[in-house]
Amino acid sequence: MTEGFPFEAEAVDVIIADLCLHYFDDDEMGDIVAEIGRVLTSGGRLICRVNSDKDMNHGAGQGEEIQQGLFLKDGVKKRFFDEELIRSSFEGLEIGELREYVCTKYPKEKVVWEFECRKVK
């Protein structure tokens, strides 16, 4: 994801990012969000799910906080989002529906944020 997407500019209508954007620091996130904006068509959508800062079963608040919501534990970076961090991380995209909920598809309950963004011109 940090090396860019293999698509022309404004070539993609939908991108799905399901629990994958929490491993990146602020600079990497900025680059990834810019790249998402580059490849999305006008009106294109990003459908996204990220870790909640309430996801205690999966590491929220554990380790050393090295950036806002980004923790380093056992050599692994992992970010946990609140609504403010989502809004600041995805600037440039219009965030639509945004909801936090408990996902029960894993052995331990997982608290996540799910949202969609739209590229507007």
N, CA, C and O atoms as a GROMACS GRO file, in nm:
protein
  484
    1MET      N    1   0.082  -0.120   0.000
    1MET     CA    2   0.000   0.000   0.000
    1MET      C    3   0.086   0.126   0.000
    1MET      O    4   0.046   0.228  -0.055
    2THR      N    5   0.203   0.119   0.060
    2THR     CA    6   0.288   0.238   0.066
    2THR      C    7   0.361   0.263  -0.066
    2THR      O    8   0.422   0.368  -0.083
    3GLU      N    9   0.357   0.169  -0.157
    3GLU     CA   10   0.424   0.184  -0.287
    3GLU      C   11   0.330   0.234  -0.395
    3GLU      O   12   0.371   0.243  -0.511
    4GLY      N   13   0.208   0.267  -0.361
    4GLY     CA   14   0.112   0.316  -0.459
    4GLY      C   15   0.030   0.203  -0.518
    4GLY      O   16   0.063   0.085  -0.502
    5PHE      N   17  -0.076   0.241  -0.585
    5PHE     CA   18  -0.167   0.143  -0.645
    5PHE      C   19  -0.140   0.132  -0.794
    5PHE      O   20  -0.103   0.231  -0.857
    6PRO      N   21  -0.158   0.015  -0.851
    6PRO     CA   22  -0.129  -0.004  -0.994
    6PRO      C   23  -0.245   0.038  -1.085
    6PRO      O   24  -0.285  -0.036  -1.175
    7PHE      N   25  -0.298   0.156  -1.060
    7PHE     CA   26  -0.412   0.205  -1.137
    7PHE      C   27  -0.382   0.345  -1.188
    7PHE      O   28  -0.306   0.420  -1.126
    8GLU      N   29  -0.442   0.378  -1.300
    8GLU     CA   30  -0.434   0.514  -1.352
    8GLU      C   31  -0.513   0.606  -1.259
    8GLU      O   32  -0.594   0.560  -1.179
    9ALA      N   33  -0.489   0.734  -1.271
    9ALA     CA   34  -0.564   0.833  -1.193
    9ALA      C   35  -0.711   0.826  -1.230
    9ALA      O   36  -0.747   0.812  -1.347
   10GLU      N   37  -0.795   0.837  -1.128
   10GLU     CA   38  -0.941   0.839  -1.143
   10GLU      C   39  -0.994   0.718  -1.221
   10GLU      O   40  -1.080   0.732  -1.307
   11ALA      N   41  -0.941   0.600  -1.188
   11ALA     CA   42  -0.978   0.478  -1.260
   11ALA      C   43  -1.063   0.380  -1.178
   11ALA      O   44  -1.113   0.282  -1.232
   12VAL      N   45  -1.080   0.407  -1.049
   12VAL     CA   46  -1.143   0.309  -0.960
   12VAL      C   47  -1.267   0.371  -0.896
   12VAL      O   48  -1.263   0.483  -0.846
   13ASP      N   49  -1.378   0.296  -0.900
   13ASP     CA   50  -1.503   0.345  -0.840
   13ASP      C   51  -1.514   0.313  -0.692
   13ASP      O   52  -1.573   0.390  -0.616
   14VAL      N   53  -1.457   0.199  -0.650
   14VAL     CA   54  -1.470   0.156  -0.509
   14VAL      C   55  -1.339   0.094  -0.463
   14VAL      O   56  -1.277   0.015  -0.534
   15ILE      N   57  -1.298   0.131  -0.342
   15ILE     CA   58  -1.185   0.067  -0.274
   15ILE      C   59  -1.237   0.019  -0.140
   15ILE      O   60  -1.308   0.092  -0.070
   16ILE      N   61  -1.202  -0.103  -0.104
   16ILE     CA   62  -1.239  -0.157   0.027
   16ILE      C   63  -1.111  -0.176   0.107
   16ILE      O   64  -1.018  -0.243   0.063
   17ALA      N   65  -1.107  -0.116   0.225
   17ALA     CA   66  -0.994  -0.130   0.317
   17ALA      C   67  -1.049  -0.187   0.447
   17ALA      O   68  -1.102  -0.114   0.530
   18ASP      N   69  -1.036  -0.316   0.463
   18ASP     CA   70  -1.095  -0.386   0.577
   18ASP      C   71  -0.988  -0.425   0.678
   18ASP      O   72  -0.916  -0.523   0.659
   19LEU      N   73  -0.977  -0.347   0.785
   19LEU     CA   74  -0.883  -0.373   0.894
   19LEU      C   75  -0.739  -0.387   0.844
   19LEU      O   76  -0.668  -0.479   0.884
   20CYS      N   77  -0.698  -0.295   0.757
   20CYS     CA   78  -0.560  -0.298   0.707
   20CYS      C   79  -0.486  -0.167   0.726
   20CYS      O   80  -0.364  -0.164   0.715
   21LEU      N   81  -0.556  -0.060   0.754
   21LEU     CA   82  -0.491   0.071   0.762
   21LEU      C   83  -0.435   0.104   0.900
   21LEU      O   84  -0.384   0.214   0.921
   22HIS      N   85  -0.444   0.013   0.992
   22HIS     CA   86  -0.400   0.043   1.129
   22HIS      C   87  -0.252   0.014   1.153
   22HIS      O   88  -0.204   0.034   1.264
   23TYR      N   89  -0.180  -0.031   1.052
   23TYR     CA   90  -0.038  -0.062   1.069
   23TYR      C   91   0.055   0.051   1.025
   23TYR      O   92   0.177   0.034   1.025
   24PHE      N   93   0.000   0.166   0.987
   24PHE     CA   94   0.080   0.271   0.926
   24PHE      C   95   0.090   0.394   1.015
   24PHE      O   96  -0.005   0.430   1.085
   25ASP      N   97   0.207   0.459   1.009
   25ASP     CA   98   0.226   0.582   1.086
   25ASP      C   99   0.161   0.699   1.011
   25ASP      O  100   0.105   0.681   0.903
   26ASP      N  101   0.168   0.817   1.069
   26ASP     CA  102   0.101   0.934   1.013
   26ASP      C  103   0.144   0.964   0.869
   26ASP      O  104   0.060   0.988   0.783
   27ASP      N  105   0.275   0.962   0.843
   27ASP     CA  106   0.324   0.992   0.708
   27ASP      C  107   0.276   0.889   0.608
   27ASP      O  108   0.231   0.924   0.499
   28GLU      N  109   0.286   0.761   0.645
   28GLU     CA  110   0.240   0.655   0.555
   28GLU      C  111   0.090   0.666   0.530
   28GLU      O  112   0.044   0.650   0.416
   29MET      N  113   0.012   0.694   0.636
   29MET     CA  114  -0.133   0.710   0.620
   29MET      C  115  -0.164   0.824   0.525
   29MET      O  116  -0.251   0.812   0.439
   30GLY      N  117  -0.093   0.936   0.542
   30GLY     CA  118  -0.115   1.050   0.454
   30GLY      C  119  -0.090   1.014   0.309
   30GLY      O  120  -0.167   1.052   0.221
   31ASP      N  121   0.018   0.939   0.284
   31ASP     CA  122   0.049   0.897   0.148
   31ASP      C  123  -0.057   0.801   0.094
   31ASP      O  124  -0.097   0.811  -0.023
   32ILE      N  125  -0.102   0.708   0.177
   32ILE     CA  126  -0.203   0.610   0.133
   32ILE      C  127  -0.336   0.679   0.103
   32ILE      O  128  -0.399   0.649   0.002
   33VAL      N  129  -0.378   0.770   0.189
   33VAL     CA  130  -0.504   0.840   0.166
   33VAL      C  131  -0.494   0.927   0.040
   33VAL      O  132  -0.590   0.936  -0.036
   34ALA      N  133  -0.379   0.990   0.018
   34ALA     CA  134  -0.360   1.068  -0.105
   34ALA      C  135  -0.368   0.978  -0.227
   34ALA      O  136  -0.425   1.015  -0.329
   35GLU      N  137  -0.309   0.859  -0.217
   35GLU     CA  138  -0.313   0.764  -0.329
   35GLU      C  139  -0.454   0.714  -0.354
   35GLU      O  140  -0.495   0.697  -0.469
   36ILE      N  141  -0.529   0.690  -0.248
   36ILE     CA  142  -0.670   0.652  -0.263
   36ILE      C  143  -0.744   0.763  -0.337
   36ILE      O  144  -0.821   0.736  -0.429
   37GLY      N  145  -0.722   0.887  -0.296
   37GLY     CA  146  -0.784   1.000  -0.364
   37GLY      C  147  -0.743   1.012  -0.509
   37GLY      O  148  -0.824   1.050  -0.594
   38ARG      N  149  -0.619   0.978  -0.539
   38ARG     CA  150  -0.570   0.985  -0.677
   38ARG      C  151  -0.642   0.886  -0.769
   38ARG      O  152  -0.678   0.920  -0.881
   39VAL      N  153  -0.662   0.764  -0.721
   39VAL     CA  154  -0.717   0.659  -0.809
   39VAL      C  155  -0.869   0.656  -0.811
   39VAL      O  156  -0.928   0.601  -0.904
   40LEU      N  157  -0.935   0.713  -0.710
   40LEU     CA  158  -1.081   0.712  -0.709
   40LEU      C  159  -1.136   0.807  -0.815
   40LEU      O  160  -1.084   0.917  -0.837
   41THR      N  161  -1.242   0.764  -0.880
   41THR     CA  162  -1.314   0.851  -0.972
   41THR      C  163  -1.388   0.957  -0.890
   41THR      O  164  -1.407   0.941  -0.770
   42SER      N  165  -1.430   1.064  -0.955
   42SER     CA  166  -1.513   1.163  -0.887
   42SER      C  167  -1.641   1.093  -0.842
   42SER      O  168  -1.711   1.033  -0.924
   43GLY      N  169  -1.672   1.100  -0.716
   43GLY     CA  170  -1.787   1.029  -0.661
   43GLY      C  171  -1.753   0.887  -0.617
   43GLY      O  172  -1.838   0.818  -0.561
   44GLY      N  173  -1.628   0.843  -0.644
   44GLY     CA  174  -1.586   0.709  -0.603
   44GLY      C  175  -1.584   0.697  -0.452
   44GLY      O  176  -1.576   0.797  -0.381
   45ARG      N  177  -1.591   0.574  -0.404
   45ARG     CA  178  -1.605   0.550  -0.260
   45ARG      C  179  -1.495   0.461  -0.204
   45ARG      O  180  -1.448   0.367  -0.268
   46LEU      N  181  -1.456   0.495  -0.082
   46LEU     CA  182  -1.372   0.411   0.001
   46LEU      C  183  -1.462   0.354   0.109
   46LEU      O  184  -1.525   0.429   0.183
   47ILE      N  185  -1.468   0.223   0.118
   47ILE     CA  186  -1.543   0.156   0.224
   47ILE      C  187  -1.438   0.102   0.319
   47ILE      O  188  -1.349   0.027   0.278
   48CYS      N  189  -1.448   0.138   0.446
   48CYS     CA  190  -1.336   0.115   0.536
   48CYS      C  191  -1.382   0.064   0.673
   48CYS      O  192  -1.489   0.101   0.723
   49ARG      N  193  -1.299  -0.020   0.731
   49ARG     CA  194  -1.319  -0.064   0.869
   49ARG      C  195  -1.184  -0.056   0.938
   49ARG      O  196  -1.084  -0.108   0.887
   50VAL      N  197  -1.181   0.009   1.055
   50VAL     CA  198  -1.056   0.026   1.130
   50VAL      C  199  -1.080  -0.009   1.277
   50VAL      O  200  -1.194  -0.014   1.324
   51ASN      N  201  -0.971  -0.032   1.348
   51ASN     CA  202  -0.976  -0.061   1.492
   51ASN      C  203  -1.029   0.058   1.569
   51ASN      O  204  -0.996   0.173   1.539
   52SER      N  205  -1.109   0.032   1.669
   52SER     CA  206  -1.156   0.135   1.761
   52SER      C  207  -1.059   0.147   1.878
   52SER      O  208  -0.993   0.050   1.916
   53ASP      N  209  -1.050   0.265   1.934
   53ASP     CA  210  -0.969   0.283   2.054
   53ASP      C  211  -1.032   0.214   2.175
   53ASP      O  212  -0.973   0.214   2.284
   54LYS      N  213  -1.149   0.156   2.158
   54LYS     CA  214  -1.214   0.079   2.265
   54LYS      C  215  -1.191  -0.072   2.249
   54LYS      O  216  -1.248  -0.152   2.324
   55ASP      N  217  -1.109  -0.112   2.153
   55ASP     CA  218  -1.087  -0.254   2.121
   55ASP      C  219  -0.983  -0.317   2.214
   55ASP      O  220  -0.876  -0.357   2.169
   56MET      N  221  -1.016  -0.326   2.341
   56MET     CA  222  -0.924  -0.375   2.443
   56MET      C  223  -0.882  -0.521   2.421
   56MET      O  224  -0.771  -0.559   2.458
   57ASN      N  225  -0.970  -0.602   2.364
   57ASN     CA  226  -0.937  -0.743   2.340
   57ASN      C  227  -0.826  -0.762   2.237
   57ASN      O  228  -0.764  -0.868   2.230
   58HIS      N  229  -0.802  -0.659   2.157
   58HIS     CA  230  -0.704  -0.671   2.049
   58HIS      C  231  -0.594  -0.566   2.056
   58HIS      O  232  -0.532  -0.535   1.954
   59GLY      N  233  -0.570  -0.512   2.174
   59GLY     CA  234  -0.452  -0.432   2.196
   59GLY      C  235  -0.467  -0.283   2.215
   59GLY      O  236  -0.366  -0.213   2.228
   60ALA      N  237  -0.588  -0.230   2.215
   60ALA     CA  238  -0.604  -0.084   2.232
   60ALA      C  239  -0.537  -0.039   2.361
   60ALA      O  240  -0.558  -0.096   2.468
   61GLY      N  241  -0.455   0.066   2.348
   61GLY     CA  242  -0.389   0.124   2.464
   61GLY      C  243  -0.270   0.046   2.516
   61GLY      O  244  -0.214   0.082   2.620
   62GLN      N  245  -0.231  -0.059   2.448
   62GLN     CA  246  -0.120  -0.143   2.496
   62GLN      C  247   0.009  -0.107   2.424
   62GLN      O  248   0.008  -0.084   2.303
   63GLY      N  249   0.117  -0.101   2.497
   63GLY     CA  250   0.248  -0.066   2.441
   63GLY      C  251   0.275   0.082   2.456
   63GLY      O  252   0.209   0.151   2.534
   64GLU      N  253   0.373   0.129   2.381
   64GLU     CA  254   0.413   0.270   2.385
   64GLU      C  255   0.339   0.347   2.276
   64GLU      O  256   0.344   0.309   2.159
   65GLU      N  257   0.271   0.454   2.315
   65GLU     CA  258   0.203   0.536   2.214
   65GLU      C  259   0.307   0.623   2.146
   65GLU      O  260   0.367   0.710   2.210
   66ILE      N  261   0.330   0.600   2.016
   66ILE     CA  262   0.434   0.672   1.943
   66ILE      C  263   0.378   0.785   1.856
   66ILE      O  264   0.451   0.876   1.818
   67GLN      N  265   0.252   0.779   1.824
   67GLN     CA  266   0.177   0.886   1.758
   67GLN      C  267   0.034   0.874   1.808
   67GLN      O  268   0.000   0.776   1.875
   68GLN      N  269  -0.049   0.972   1.775
   68GLN     CA  270  -0.186   0.967   1.824
   68GLN      C  271  -0.253   0.836   1.782
   68GLN      O  272  -0.271   0.809   1.664
   69GLY      N  273  -0.290   0.755   1.882
   69GLY     CA  274  -0.359   0.629   1.858
   69GLY      C  275  -0.273   0.516   1.805
   69GLY      O  276  -0.322   0.405   1.788
   70LEU      N  277  -0.144   0.542   1.778
   70LEU     CA  278  -0.053   0.442   1.722
   70LEU      C  279   0.039   0.391   1.832
   70LEU      O  280   0.115   0.467   1.891
   71PHE      N  281   0.032   0.261   1.858
   71PHE     CA  282   0.107   0.200   1.966
   71PHE      C  283   0.212   0.104   1.910
   71PHE      O  284   0.189   0.036   1.810
   72LEU      N  285   0.325   0.100   1.977
   72LEU     CA  286   0.431   0.007   1.943
   72LEU      C  287   0.441  -0.096   2.054
   72LEU      O  288   0.467  -0.062   2.170
   73LYS      N  289   0.419  -0.221   2.018
   73LYS     CA  290   0.427  -0.329   2.115
   73LYS      C  291   0.494  -0.448   2.049
   73LYS      O  292   0.452  -0.494   1.943
   74ASP      N  293   0.599  -0.498   2.112
   74ASP     CA  294   0.673  -0.613   2.061
   74ASP      C  295   0.718  -0.591   1.916
   74ASP      O  296   0.715  -0.683   1.835
   75GLY      N  297   0.760  -0.467   1.885
   75GLY     CA  298   0.811  -0.435   1.752
   75GLY      C  299   0.706  -0.416   1.645
   75GLY      O  300   0.740  -0.398   1.528
   76VAL      N  301   0.577  -0.419   1.682
   76VAL     CA  302   0.468  -0.404   1.584
   76VAL      C  303   0.390  -0.277   1.614
   76VAL      O  304   0.352  -0.251   1.728
   77LYS      N  305   0.367  -0.197   1.507
   77LYS     CA  306   0.285  -0.076   1.519
   77LYS      C  307   0.139  -0.114   1.493
   77LYS      O  308   0.109  -0.191   1.402
   78LYS      N  309   0.050  -0.057   1.574
   78LYS     CA  310  -0.092  -0.082   1.554
   78LYS      C  311  -0.169   0.040   1.602
   78LYS      O  312  -0.149   0.088   1.713
   79ARG      N  313  -0.258   0.090   1.516
   79ARG     CA  314  -0.332   0.212   1.547
   79ARG      C  315  -0.476   0.177   1.587
   79ARG      O  316  -0.537   0.084   1.535
   80PHE      N  317  -0.527   0.258   1.680
   80PHE     CA  318  -0.664   0.246   1.727
   80PHE      C  319  -0.728   0.384   1.714
   80PHE      O  320  -0.675   0.483   1.766
   81PHE      N  321  -0.841   0.390   1.645
   81PHE     CA  322  -0.902   0.516   1.606
   81PHE      C  323  -1.019   0.555   1.695
   81PHE      O  324  -1.095   0.471   1.741
   82ASP      N  325  -1.032   0.686   1.717
   82ASP     CA  326  -1.157   0.743   1.765
   82ASP      C  327  -1.213   0.825   1.650
   82ASP      O  328  -1.149   0.836   1.545
   83GLU      N  329  -1.330   0.883   1.667
   83GLU     CA  330  -1.393   0.955   1.556
   83GLU      C  331  -1.307   1.072   1.508
   83GLU      O  332  -1.294   1.094   1.388
   84GLU      N  333  -1.249   1.145   1.601
   84GLU     CA  334  -1.165   1.260   1.563
   84GLU      C  335  -1.046   1.216   1.478
   84GLU      O  336  -1.013   1.282   1.379
   85LEU      N  337  -0.982   1.106   1.515
   85LEU     CA  338  -0.866   1.057   1.440
   85LEU      C  339  -0.907   1.008   1.301
   85LEU      O  340  -0.832   1.027   1.205
   86ILE      N  341  -1.023   0.947   1.290
   86ILE     CA  342  -1.072   0.907   1.158
   86ILE      C  343  -1.089   1.031   1.070
   86ILE      O  344  -1.041   1.035   0.957
   87ARG      N  345  -1.156   1.130   1.124
   87ARG     CA  346  -1.183   1.251   1.044
   87ARG      C  347  -1.054   1.322   1.003
   87ARG      O  348  -1.044   1.372   0.891
   88SER      N  349  -0.956   1.327   1.091
   88SER     CA  350  -0.830   1.393   1.055
   88SER      C  351  -0.745   1.307   0.962
   88SER      O  352  -0.670   1.361   0.880
   89SER      N  353  -0.754   1.176   0.972
   89SER     CA  354  -0.673   1.087   0.889
   89SER      C  355  -0.723   1.078   0.745
   89SER      O  356  -0.646   1.048   0.654
   90PHE      N  357  -0.852   1.105   0.726
   90PHE     CA  358  -0.910   1.089   0.592
   90PHE      C  359  -0.952   1.224   0.533
   90PHE      O  360  -1.047   1.232   0.456
   91GLU      N  361  -0.879   1.330   0.570
   91GLU     CA  362  -0.906   1.461   0.514
   91GLU      C  363  -0.892   1.454   0.363
   91GLU      O  364  -0.807   1.382   0.310
   92GLY      N  365  -0.976   1.529   0.294
   92GLY     CA  366  -0.974   1.527   0.148
   92GLY      C  367  -1.080   1.434   0.091
   92GLY      O  368  -1.114   1.443  -0.027
   93LEU      N  369  -1.132   1.346   0.175
   93LEU     CA  370  -1.243   1.259   0.136
   93LEU      C  371  -1.362   1.296   0.224
   93LEU      O  372  -1.346   1.326   0.342
   94GLU      N  373  -1.479   1.294   0.168
   94GLU     CA  374  -1.600   1.328   0.243
   94GLU      C  375  -1.651   1.202   0.314
   94GLU      O  376  -1.691   1.106   0.249
   95ILE      N  377  -1.649   1.205   0.447
   95ILE     CA  378  -1.693   1.089   0.524
   95ILE      C  379  -1.845   1.092   0.534
   95ILE      O  380  -1.904   1.192   0.575
   96GLY      N  381  -1.906   0.981   0.498
   96GLY     CA  382  -2.050   0.967   0.508
   96GLY      C  383  -2.085   0.898   0.638
   96GLY      O  384  -2.045   0.942   0.746
   97GLU      N  385  -2.159   0.791   0.628
   97GLU     CA  386  -2.200   0.716   0.748
   97GLU      C  387  -2.077   0.665   0.822
   97GLU      O  388  -1.984   0.611   0.761
   98LEU      N  389  -2.078   0.682   0.952
   98LEU     CA  390  -1.968   0.643   1.039
   98LEU      C  391  -2.029   0.579   1.161
   98LEU      O  392  -2.109   0.640   1.232
   99ARG      N  393  -1.990   0.452   1.188
   99ARG     CA  394  -2.047   0.387   1.306
   99ARG      C  395  -1.943   0.299   1.374
   99ARG      O  396  -1.859   0.236   1.310
  100GLU      N  397  -1.952   0.297   1.505
  100GLU     CA  398  -1.867   0.213   1.588
  100GLU      C  399  -1.953   0.099   1.641
  100GLU      O  400  -2.065   0.122   1.686
  101TYR      N  401  -1.902  -0.023   1.634
  101TYR     CA  402  -1.982  -0.136   1.680
  101TYR      C  403  -1.892  -0.252   1.723
  101TYR      O  404  -1.771  -0.251   1.697
  102VAL      N  405  -1.952  -0.349   1.787
  102VAL     CA  406  -1.882  -0.470   1.831
  102VAL      C  407  -1.901  -0.576   1.724
  102VAL      O  408  -2.012  -0.616   1.691
  103CYS      N  409  -1.788  -0.621   1.670
  103CYS     CA  410  -1.786  -0.726   1.569
  103CYS      C  411  -1.767  -0.860   1.640
  103CYS      O  412  -1.677  -0.873   1.723
  104THR      N  413  -1.849  -0.957   1.609
  104THR     CA  414  -1.843  -1.086   1.678
  104THR      C  415  -1.795  -1.199   1.588
  104THR      O  416  -1.815  -1.316   1.621
  105LYS      N  417  -1.732  -1.168   1.477
  105LYS     CA  418  -1.687  -1.274   1.386
  105LYS      C  419  -1.554  -1.337   1.430
  105LYS      O  420  -1.513  -1.437   1.372
  106TYR      N  421  -1.488  -1.280   1.530
  106TYR     CA  422  -1.361  -1.331   1.579
  106TYR      C  423  -1.383  -1.403   1.712
  106TYR      O  424  -1.486  -1.383   1.776
  107PRO      N  425  -1.288  -1.487   1.754
  107PRO     CA  426  -1.305  -1.557   1.882
  107PRO      C  427  -1.331  -1.462   2.000
  107PRO      O  428  -1.411  -1.493   2.088
  108LYS      N  429  -1.264  -1.345   2.000
  108LYS     CA  430  -1.290  -1.243   2.102
  108LYS      C  431  -1.361  -1.127   2.033
  108LYS      O  432  -1.329  -1.093   1.919
  109GLU      N  433  -1.456  -1.066   2.103
  109GLU     CA  434  -1.525  -0.950   2.046
  109GLU      C  435  -1.424  -0.844   2.007
  109GLU      O  436  -1.323  -0.824   2.075
  110LYS      N  437  -1.450  -0.776   1.897
  110LYS     CA  438  -1.362  -0.672   1.844
  110LYS      C  439  -1.445  -0.547   1.820
  110LYS      O  440  -1.549  -0.552   1.754
  111VAL      N  441  -1.398  -0.434   1.873
  111VAL     CA  442  -1.468  -0.307   1.853
  111VAL      C  443  -1.404  -0.237   1.733
  111VAL      O  444  -1.283  -0.216   1.730
  112VAL      N  445  -1.487  -0.201   1.636
  112VAL     CA  446  -1.438  -0.141   1.513
  112VAL      C  447  -1.521  -0.020   1.474
  112VAL      O  448  -1.634  -0.001   1.520
  113TRP      N  449  -1.462   0.062   1.388
  113TRP     CA  450  -1.534   0.170   1.320
  113TRP      C  451  -1.551   0.126   1.176
  113TRP      O  452  -1.460   0.071   1.115
  114GLU      N  453  -1.668   0.152   1.124
  114GLU     CA  454  -1.696   0.122   0.984
  114GLU      C  455  -1.750   0.251   0.922
  114GLU      O  456  -1.834   0.318   0.981
  115PHE      N  457  -1.700   0.285   0.804
  115PHE     CA  458  -1.744   0.408   0.740
  115PHE      C  459  -1.718   0.403   0.592
  115PHE      O  460  -1.646   0.318   0.542
  116GLU      N  461  -1.780   0.498   0.524
  116GLU     CA  462  -1.753   0.514   0.382
  116GLU      C  463  -1.718   0.660   0.357
  116GLU      O  464  -1.771   0.751   0.421
  117CYS      N  465  -1.628   0.677   0.262
  117CYS     CA  466  -1.586   0.812   0.221
  117CYS      C  467  -1.614   0.824   0.072
  117CYS      O  468  -1.619   0.725  -0.001
  118ARG      N  469  -1.633   0.946   0.029
  118ARG     CA  470  -1.658   0.972  -0.111
  118ARG      C  471  -1.560   1.079  -0.158
  118ARG      O  472  -1.534   1.177  -0.089
  119LYS      N  473  -1.507   1.057  -0.278
  119LYS     CA  474  -1.423   1.160  -0.337
  119LYS      C  475  -1.513   1.262  -0.405
  119LYS      O  476  -1.595   1.228  -0.490
  120VAL      N  477  -1.496   1.386  -0.367
  120VAL     CA  478  -1.573   1.494  -0.430
  120VAL      C  479  -1.474   1.589  -0.495
  120VAL      O  480  -1.360   1.605  -0.450
  121LYS      N  481  -1.519   1.651  -0.600
  121LYS     CA  482  -1.432   1.750  -0.668
  121LYS      C  483  -1.486   1.886  -0.650
  121LYS      O  484  -1.427   1.982  -0.700
   0.00000   0.00000   0.00000
